[in-house]
Amino acid sequence: MEEALKIQSLFIYPIKSCRGISVTQATVTQTGFQWDRYWLVVNYKGRAYTQRVEPKLALVESELPKEAFFEDWEPTKDSFLVVRAPGMSPLKIPLTKPSSIAEGVSMWEWSGSAFDEGEEAAKWFSDYLGKQSRLVRFNKETETRPSPPEFAAGYSTTFADMFPFLFASQASLDQLNTLLPEPVPINRFRPNFLVDNCDPFGEDLWDEIKINELVFQGVRLCSRCKVPLVNQETGVPGAAEPTETLMKFRSDNVLMPDKKARGKVYFGKEMVWNWNIGNSEGKGSKTIKVGDTISVLRKMPSIAEAAV
């Protein structure tokens, strides 16, 4: 009998492009996991820094209180995001709402206002990166950052690249690693969900899945930028792998031969939580735990359609 699909690991990345936290449970919200990509490091113009240009961000670690991952938890004046990096003293960011607002924050196509985490955080990141920086927090009360409407109309996210959730499977990573000169860990790909008992790249075809009472819709395959080249343990980008190997069997040219090749490579499946189905807002638990079973409700007929 085929083993059920299970959640092997869950990851939250509190600060965009910084190191993730492996958690045993997480709370699903309409914009992604609670605390996922809530913070963003920006330059003096308010533009986002990511590992594409600042690979040293890979070494910045975040720690949240254990109880922050429980549903409906509210921070107190004694609740902090603690940030650490090599050669730096720990930085403590209060989790209560900041009073200061930063205008003109921008990331990719989006611009708006965000909470400003103050001078101490600004100095810490400026010292660490060696250039003027500030730390801002997404303001869910006043701002919406829509996902591209041609793919996920009506959905939005915080400071994630485009969509609220990224799924990947252990089997996909294992297959890739058999082809690489040196294996890479899953942190190169920064998923929120790592799934066990899946066929290699079986997640490509997921159109609709269910975890507990929560239904997730497949949006598209995740096309990868330069970040998988960055060694997340050292913060140093490599020249070729794993992207060069992925090009051989996971490029648009290979997966979608009938479409115009754009030189993209794919790893992982981008998804949204469809809060209109099953567990609607305000009803039932929105907690997902390591070990939970995944049911595939509907599959795409082909990878070419999944990768649109």
JODALIN-V106135 format. One record per helix or strand. SS is the DSSP state (@ for helix, = for strand). FROM is the first residue (numbers start at 1). TO is the last residue. If there is no record, write none. Layout:
# JODALIN-V106135
ss=SS from=FROM to=TO
ss=SS from=FROM to=TO
This chain:
# JODALIN-V106135
ss== from=5 to=12
ss== from=15 to=15
ss== from=21 to=23
ss== from=25 to=29
ss== from=32 to=33
ss== from=39 to=43
ss== from=47 to=48
ss=@ from=55 to=59
ss== from=61 to=63
ss=@ from=66 to=69
ss== from=80 to=84
ss== from=91 to=94
ss== from=101 to=107
ss== from=110 to=116
ss=@ from=119 to=129
ss== from=133 to=137
ss== from=145 to=146
ss=@ from=149 to=152
ss== from=156 to=157
ss== from=165 to=169
ss=@ from=170 to=179
ss=@ from=186 to=188
ss== from=193 to=196
ss=@ from=202 to=205
ss== from=206 to=211
ss== from=214 to=223
ss=@ from=227 to=229
ss== from=230 to=231
ss== from=236 to=237
ss=@ from=243 to=249
ss== from=251 to=251
ss=@ from=252 to=255
ss== from=265 to=273
ss== from=287 to=289
ss== from=293 to=299
ss=@ from=303 to=306
